[in-house]
Amino acid sequence: MNSVILREELLSKIGEIERADILVGIPSYNNARTIAHVVRAVQTGFAKYFPDMKCVLVNSDGGSTDGTMDIVQSTTIDDLHAILLQHRIRPVFKITTPYHGVPGKGSAFRTIFEIASALDAKACAVVDSDLRSITPEWVELLLKPVIDHGYDYVAPLYQRHKYDGTITNSIVYPITRALYGMRVRQPIGGDFGFSGGLAKHYLTKDVWETDVARYGIDIWMTTTAIADGFRICQSFLGAKIHDAKDPGADLSAMLHQVVGAAFNLMETYPDIWKKTEGSAATPVFGFTYAVGLEPVAVNLDRMLDRFRLGVKDLMDVWNLFLPKEITAFLQHAAAAEKEQFHIPDDVWAETIYWFATAAHRRTLNREHLLKSLTPLYIGRTASFVMEARDSDGEDVEAKIEGLCRQFEKKKTVLKEHWDTRGGAA
């Protein structure tokens, strides 16, 4: 494997530090507006929870032109005495470096993994550079399960508005859980803890010139950790406050990127998911509490219009691989009045598995296939919005649990048709 940390000044900095107990990475690209808060939270977390450990903060930057890297270097904690119980702390080392390779978050992570490996870090974490809700406690919650309890991978657990995270709720969580048998609620959350050993394991994988390096890194990290047998847990981090988007407006690119990455991983681990039955709970660390959540606006009429237009324009594509009963159902749903519109869990789960099978069989151009999923996802989201209109957070989680059980039940579609050729029956 060719190293990406060959720059002389970076190697010199690694040589100066020699080794680290803890490393936290922050990938960035033009995040000057938000990154100082993230850096202060991480530095305070180091000081408050790991005062006797050698801590390193790594900013892996994608070529920012707004001064992001300068802000990382210059950001300090102004008044430690106001926030600390202990005052004896070791200095925090900082490394800011541009990453190289395929543009994307995965390449930023690769640089972080390599620096962690070079420093033989015992426990690591990565956090997003645009977080408004990160606190010093996140550092403890992402690292302590690794340090004190021997876990290799710490997935984040957030409270989110019922209309936020719809790609996770309707596809990524249910399919990851059904395929690999572990209930990791936020498999693409963006903020993770992991052991130094797992960082080294990630570096052995031949994915760094692929789409993983562009945009599939979060689901790849989670799936690889589960499928390759590492110890997994979750930590409750409260709210993730970020720039939430209307799920019917501008998530189509993210949808086909993330779902495409999940489908690619099915090609990597068929021996694992074919023999996995049901799912098991994943341990949760942290104190769970209710938090205030920013509302997410939805335009239901626009979502339904996009679904109906998709049914009108894409039925010839879907007929290539979807069973006749599903395409007939979609046409019926498109003709329904707004208040009668509904896409049930079992139909949705089966539809996603047929898309996965079509991707595996290369029934049609992969990009066209994935993009044709967008109006169906928007229709399913519209159905969920109406169904959950009067639901609180507990009710919404119960609905998502029911969807996940349908994904586990309908997994037989995938198993029965994965190794056969031809269209749907």
C-alpha positions as CSV (number, residue, x, y, z in Angstrom):
1,M,0.0,0.0,0.0
2,N,1.4,3.4,-1.0
3,S,1.4,5.9,1.9
4,V,-0.3,9.3,1.6
5,I,1.7,10.9,4.4
6,L,4.9,11.5,2.5
7,R,5.2,15.3,2.9
8,E,8.4,16.2,4.7
9,E,6.9,18.6,7.2
10,L,4.2,16.1,8.1
11,L,6.7,13.3,8.6
12,S,8.7,15.7,10.8
13,K,5.7,16.5,12.9
14,I,4.9,12.8,13.3
15,G,8.6,12.2,14.3
16,E,8.3,15.0,16.9
17,I,5.2,13.5,18.5
18,E,6.5,9.9,18.2
19,R,3.4,8.2,19.6
20,A,-0.1,9.1,20.9
21,D,-2.6,7.6,23.3
22,I,-5.6,9.4,21.6
23,L,-6.1,10.9,18.2
24,V,-9.2,12.8,17.0
25,G,-9.5,13.6,13.3
26,I,-11.5,16.4,11.7
27,P,-11.9,16.3,7.9
28,S,-12.7,19.6,6.4
29,Y,-13.3,21.6,3.3
30,N,-14.1,25.3,3.5
31,N,-15.5,25.1,7.1
32,A,-14.0,28.3,8.5
33,R,-17.4,29.4,9.8
34,T,-17.9,26.3,12.1
35,I,-14.6,24.5,12.7
36,A,-13.3,26.7,15.6
37,H,-16.2,25.5,17.7
38,V,-15.4,21.9,16.9
39,V,-11.7,22.3,17.6
40,R,-12.4,24.0,21.0
41,A,-14.9,21.2,22.0
42,V,-12.3,18.5,21.1
43,Q,-9.5,20.3,23.0
44,T,-11.7,20.8,26.0
45,G,-12.7,17.1,25.8
46,F,-9.0,16.1,25.9
47,A,-8.3,18.4,28.8
48,K,-11.4,17.4,30.8
49,Y,-11.5,13.6,30.3
50,F,-8.0,12.6,29.3
51,P,-5.7,15.0,31.1
52,D,-2.9,12.5,31.6
53,M,-2.9,11.1,28.1
54,K,-1.0,12.2,25.0
55,C,-3.6,13.6,22.7
56,V,-3.3,14.6,19.0
57,L,-5.8,16.6,16.9
58,V,-5.5,16.0,13.2
59,N,-7.2,18.3,10.6
60,S,-7.2,16.6,7.2
61,D,-8.2,19.3,4.7
62,G,-9.5,19.0,1.2
63,G,-7.9,22.2,-0.1
64,S,-9.9,24.9,1.7
65,T,-9.5,28.4,0.4
66,D,-11.2,30.2,3.3
67,G,-8.6,29.8,6.0
68,T,-10.0,26.7,7.6
69,M,-6.5,25.2,8.4
70,D,-5.3,28.5,9.8
71,I,-8.3,28.6,12.2
72,V,-7.5,25.1,13.4
73,Q,-4.0,26.1,14.2
74,S,-4.9,29.3,16.0
75,T,-7.9,28.1,18.0
76,T,-7.2,27.7,21.7
77,I,-9.3,27.3,24.9
78,D,-9.3,30.7,26.6
79,D,-10.2,29.8,30.1
80,L,-9.4,26.2,31.2
81,H,-10.2,27.0,34.8
82,A,-13.8,27.8,34.0
83,I,-14.5,24.3,32.6
84,L,-12.1,21.9,34.2
85,L,-12.1,19.8,37.4
86,Q,-8.4,18.9,36.9
87,H,-5.9,21.5,36.0
88,R,-2.8,19.4,35.3
89,I,-3.0,18.6,31.6
90,R,-0.5,17.6,28.9
91,P,-0.3,19.7,25.8
92,V,-2.4,18.9,22.8
93,F,-0.5,18.3,19.6
94,K,-2.1,19.5,16.4
95,I,-1.5,18.4,12.9
96,T,-3.1,20.2,9.9
97,T,-2.4,18.8,6.5
98,P,-4.0,18.7,3.1
99,Y,-5.0,15.2,2.0
100,H,-4.1,13.7,-1.3
101,G,-5.8,11.2,-3.6
102,V,-9.4,11.0,-4.9
103,P,-11.2,14.1,-3.7
104,G,-13.7,13.2,-1.0
105,K,-14.2,12.5,2.7
106,G,-12.8,9.0,2.4
107,S,-9.4,10.3,1.3
108,A,-9.4,12.7,4.3
109,F,-10.1,9.7,6.6
110,R,-7.3,7.7,5.0
111,T,-4.8,10.4,6.0
112,I,-6.2,10.3,9.5
113,F,-5.9,6.5,9.7
114,E,-2.3,6.6,8.4
115,I,-1.3,9.3,11.0
116,A,-3.0,7.2,13.7
117,S,-1.1,4.1,12.6
118,A,2.2,6.0,12.4
119,L,1.7,7.3,15.9
120,D,0.4,3.9,17.2
121,A,-2.7,5.6,18.7
122,K,-4.7,3.4,20.9
123,A,-8.1,5.1,20.5
124,C,-9.3,7.4,17.8
125,A,-12.3,9.3,16.7
126,V,-13.5,11.4,13.7
127,V,-16.0,14.3,14.0
128,D,-17.6,16.4,11.3
129,S,-16.2,20.0,10.9
130,D,-19.6,21.7,10.6
131,L,-21.1,20.5,13.9
132,R,-23.0,23.1,15.9
133,S,-24.0,20.7,18.7
134,I,-20.7,19.0,19.6
135,T,-19.7,19.2,23.2
136,P,-16.5,18.1,25.1
137,E,-18.6,15.1,26.3
138,W,-18.7,13.7,22.7
139,V,-14.9,13.2,22.9
140,E,-15.3,11.1,26.1
141,L,-18.3,9.2,24.7
142,L,-16.6,8.2,21.4
143,L,-13.3,7.2,23.0
144,K,-14.0,5.8,26.5
145,P,-15.7,2.6,25.2
146,V,-12.5,1.8,23.3
147,I,-10.1,2.7,26.1
148,D,-12.0,1.3,29.1
149,H,-14.1,-1.5,27.6
150,G,-12.1,-2.8,24.6
151,Y,-14.6,-1.9,21.8
152,D,-13.2,-1.4,18.3
153,Y,-16.0,0.7,16.8
154,V,-18.2,3.3,18.5
155,A,-21.1,4.4,16.3
156,P,-23.0,7.6,17.2
157,L,-26.5,7.6,18.5
158,Y,-28.4,10.9,18.1
159,Q,-31.9,12.2,18.6
160,R,-33.1,13.6,15.3
161,H,-36.3,15.3,14.2
162,K,-38.7,12.7,12.8
163,Y,-38.4,14.1,9.3
164,D,-34.5,14.3,9.4
165,G,-32.3,11.4,8.4
166,T,-34.9,9.9,6.0
167,I,-32.3,8.1,3.9
168,T,-30.9,6.5,7.1
169,N,-34.4,5.7,8.5
170,S,-36.0,4.3,5.3
171,I,-33.1,2.5,3.7
172,V,-29.6,2.5,5.2
173,Y,-30.4,1.5,8.8
174,P,-33.0,-1.2,7.9
175,I,-30.8,-2.8,5.2
176,T,-27.6,-2.7,7.2
177,R,-29.4,-4.2,10.2
178,A,-31.1,-6.9,8.1
179,L,-27.9,-7.8,6.1
180,Y,-25.4,-7.9,8.9
181,G,-27.5,-8.6,12.0
182,M,-26.5,-5.7,14.3
183,R,-28.7,-2.8,15.2
184,V,-26.5,0.2,14.6
185,R,-29.0,3.0,14.5
186,Q,-26.9,5.6,12.7
187,P,-24.6,3.7,10.3
188,I,-23.8,6.9,8.4
189,G,-23.8,9.3,11.3
190,G,-20.4,10.9,10.5
191,D,-18.9,10.9,14.0
192,F,-17.3,7.7,15.1
193,G,-14.8,6.3,17.6
194,F,-12.5,3.4,16.7
195,S,-9.5,1.5,18.0
196,G,-6.0,1.9,16.6
197,G,-6.2,-1.7,15.5
198,L,-9.3,-1.0,13.4
199,A,-7.7,2.0,11.8
200,K,-4.8,-0.2,10.7
201,H,-7.3,-2.8,9.4
202,Y,-9.1,-0.2,7.3
203,L,-5.8,0.7,5.7
204,T,-5.3,-2.9,4.5
205,K,-8.5,-2.5,2.3
206,D,-8.1,-1.8,-1.4
207,V,-10.8,0.9,-1.7
208,W,-8.9,4.2,-1.6
209,E,-9.1,4.8,-5.4
210,T,-12.8,3.9,-5.5
211,D,-16.1,5.7,-4.7
212,V,-15.6,4.9,-1.0
213,A,-12.9,7.6,-1.1
214,R,-15.4,10.1,-2.6
215,Y,-18.5,9.6,-0.6
216,G,-19.1,6.1,0.8
217,I,-16.7,6.2,3.8
218,D,-19.3,6.3,6.6
219,I,-21.3,3.2,5.6
220,W,-18.1,1.5,4.5
221,M,-16.5,2.0,8.0
222,T,-19.6,0.7,9.8
223,T,-20.2,-2.3,7.5
224,T,-16.5,-3.3,7.5
225,A,-16.3,-3.2,11.3
226,I,-19.4,-5.4,11.6
227,A,-18.7,-7.8,8.8
228,D,-15.1,-8.3,9.8
229,G,-16.0,-9.2,13.3
230,F,-14.9,-6.2,15.4
231,R,-16.5,-5.3,18.7
232,I,-19.3,-2.7,18.1
233,C,-21.1,-0.4,20.4
234,Q,-23.0,2.9,20.3
235,S,-22.7,6.1,22.3
236,F,-25.6,8.5,22.8
237,L,-24.5,12.0,21.8
238,G,-27.7,14.0,22.2
239,A,-28.8,16.1,19.2
240,K,-26.9,16.4,16.0
241,I,-27.5,20.0,14.9
242,H,-26.6,20.5,11.3
243,D,-28.0,22.1,8.2
244,A,-31.0,19.8,7.7
245,K,-32.6,19.6,4.3
246,D,-36.1,19.1,3.0
247,P,-36.1,15.3,2.3
248,G,-38.1,15.9,-0.9
249,A,-35.9,18.6,-2.3
250,D,-32.2,18.0,-2.6
251,L,-31.1,14.6,-1.3
252,S,-31.1,12.7,-4.6
253,A,-27.3,12.8,-5.1
254,M,-26.7,11.7,-1.5
255,L,-29.3,9.0,-2.0
256,H,-27.7,7.3,-5.0
257,Q,-24.2,7.7,-3.5
258,V,-25.0,6.2,-0.2
259,V,-27.3,3.4,-1.5
260,G,-24.7,2.7,-4.2
261,A,-22.1,2.2,-1.5
262,A,-24.4,-0.1,0.5
263,F,-25.0,-2.2,-2.7
264,N,-21.3,-2.3,-3.4
265,L,-20.6,-3.7,0.1
266,M,-23.1,-6.5,-0.6
267,E,-20.8,-7.6,-3.3
268,T,-17.9,-7.7,-0.8
269,Y,-19.7,-9.6,2.0
270,P,-22.2,-12.1,0.4
271,D,-20.9,-14.9,2.6
272,I,-21.7,-12.9,5.7
273,W,-25.1,-11.5,4.9
274,K,-26.4,-14.7,3.3
275,K,-26.0,-16.6,6.6
276,T,-27.1,-13.8,8.9
277,E,-30.6,-14.3,10.4
278,G,-32.5,-11.6,12.4
279,S,-30.6,-8.9,14.3
280,A,-29.2,-8.3,17.8
281,A,-29.2,-5.2,19.9
282,T,-25.9,-3.2,20.1
283,P,-24.7,-2.0,23.5
284,V,-25.3,1.7,24.2
285,F,-23.1,4.0,26.3
286,G,-24.0,7.4,27.6
287,F,-27.0,9.0,29.4
288,T,-30.1,9.1,27.1
289,Y,-32.2,12.2,27.5
290,A,-34.7,14.2,25.5
291,V,-33.3,17.2,23.6
292,G,-34.7,20.1,21.7
293,L,-34.7,19.5,17.9
294,E,-34.7,21.9,15.1
295,P,-37.8,21.4,12.9
296,V,-37.4,20.1,9.3
297,A,-39.7,21.6,6.7
298,V,-41.4,19.3,4.2
299,N,-43.4,20.1,1.1
300,L,-45.7,17.2,0.8
301,D,-47.4,18.2,-2.4
302,R,-44.1,18.6,-4.2
303,M,-43.0,15.2,-2.9
304,L,-46.2,13.5,-4.2
305,D,-45.8,15.3,-7.6
306,R,-42.2,14.0,-7.9
307,F,-43.4,10.5,-7.1
308,R,-46.2,10.6,-9.7
309,L,-43.9,12.0,-12.4
310,G,-41.4,9.2,-11.7
311,V,-44.2,6.6,-12.1
312,K,-45.1,8.2,-15.4
313,D,-41.6,8.5,-16.8
314,L,-39.7,5.5,-15.3
315,M,-42.1,2.6,-15.4
316,D,-40.4,1.1,-18.5
317,V,-37.1,1.1,-16.5
318,W,-38.7,-0.5,-13.4
319,N,-40.5,-3.1,-15.5
320,L,-37.0,-4.5,-16.3
321,F,-36.5,-5.8,-12.8
322,L,-39.5,-5.1,-10.5
323,P,-42.2,-7.8,-10.1
324,K,-45.5,-7.0,-11.8
325,E,-47.3,-6.8,-8.4
326,I,-45.0,-4.0,-7.3
327,T,-45.2,-2.0,-10.5
328,A,-49.0,-2.4,-10.4
329,F,-49.0,-1.2,-6.8
330,L,-46.9,1.8,-7.7
331,Q,-49.3,2.8,-10.5
332,H,-52.2,2.4,-8.2
333,A,-50.5,4.6,-5.5
334,A,-49.7,7.3,-8.1
335,A,-53.4,7.5,-8.9
336,A,-54.5,7.7,-5.3
337,E,-55.8,10.9,-3.7
338,K,-53.4,12.6,-1.3
339,E,-55.0,11.4,1.9
340,Q,-55.2,7.8,0.7
341,F,-51.6,7.7,-0.5
342,H,-49.5,5.0,1.3
343,I,-46.5,2.8,0.6
344,P,-46.5,0.0,3.2
345,D,-43.3,-1.3,4.8
346,D,-43.4,-4.7,3.2
347,V,-43.7,-3.3,-0.4
348,W,-40.9,-0.8,0.3
349,A,-38.5,-3.5,1.7
350,E,-39.1,-5.8,-1.2
351,T,-38.6,-2.9,-3.7
352,I,-35.2,-2.0,-2.2
353,Y,-34.1,-5.7,-2.4
354,W,-35.1,-5.8,-6.1
355,F,-33.1,-2.7,-6.7
356,A,-30.1,-4.4,-5.0
357,T,-30.6,-7.5,-7.1
358,A,-30.8,-5.4,-10.3
359,A,-27.5,-3.6,-9.3
360,H,-25.8,-7.0,-8.7
361,R,-27.1,-8.4,-12.1
362,R,-26.2,-5.2,-13.9
363,T,-29.7,-5.2,-15.4
364,L,-29.1,-1.7,-16.6
365,N,-26.6,1.2,-16.2
366,R,-25.9,1.5,-12.5
367,E,-26.2,5.3,-12.3
368,H,-29.5,5.2,-14.1
369,L,-30.7,2.4,-11.8
370,L,-29.8,4.3,-8.7
371,K,-31.2,7.6,-9.9
372,S,-34.5,5.9,-10.8
373,L,-34.8,5.1,-7.1
374,T,-35.2,8.8,-6.2
375,P,-38.9,9.3,-6.9
376,L,-39.7,6.0,-5.1
377,Y,-37.7,7.1,-2.0
378,I,-39.5,10.5,-2.1
379,G,-42.9,8.7,-2.4
380,R,-42.0,6.5,0.6
381,T,-40.9,9.5,2.6
382,A,-44.1,11.3,1.8
383,S,-46.0,8.2,3.0
384,F,-44.0,8.2,6.2
385,V,-44.5,12.0,6.7
386,M,-48.3,11.5,6.6
387,E,-48.2,8.4,8.8
388,A,-46.1,10.1,11.4
389,R,-47.8,13.5,11.3
390,D,-49.1,13.2,14.9
391,S,-46.4,10.9,16.2
392,D,-43.9,11.7,18.9
393,G,-40.3,10.4,18.9
394,E,-41.1,7.2,20.6
395,D,-43.9,6.4,18.2
396,V,-41.6,7.2,15.2
397,E,-39.0,4.8,16.5
398,A,-41.6,2.1,16.8
399,K,-42.6,2.7,13.2
400,I,-39.0,2.4,12.1
401,E,-38.6,-0.8,14.1
402,G,-41.6,-2.2,12.2
403,L,-39.9,-1.3,8.9
404,C,-36.7,-3.0,10.0
405,R,-38.6,-6.2,10.8
406,Q,-40.0,-6.2,7.3
407,F,-36.5,-5.8,5.9
408,E,-35.4,-8.8,7.9
409,K,-38.5,-10.8,6.8
410,K,-38.2,-9.9,3.1
411,K,-34.5,-10.6,3.0
412,T,-35.5,-14.0,1.4
413,V,-36.1,-12.0,-1.8
414,L,-32.5,-11.2,-1.9
415,K,-31.2,-14.6,-1.0
416,E,-33.4,-16.4,-3.5
417,H,-32.6,-14.2,-6.5
418,W,-29.0,-13.0,-5.9
419,D,-27.4,-15.9,-7.7
420,T,-30.0,-16.3,-10.4
421,R,-30.2,-14.4,-13.7
422,G,-33.1,-12.7,-15.5
423,G,-35.8,-10.3,-14.5
424,A,-38.3,-10.4,-11.7
425,A,-40.9,-13.1,-11.5
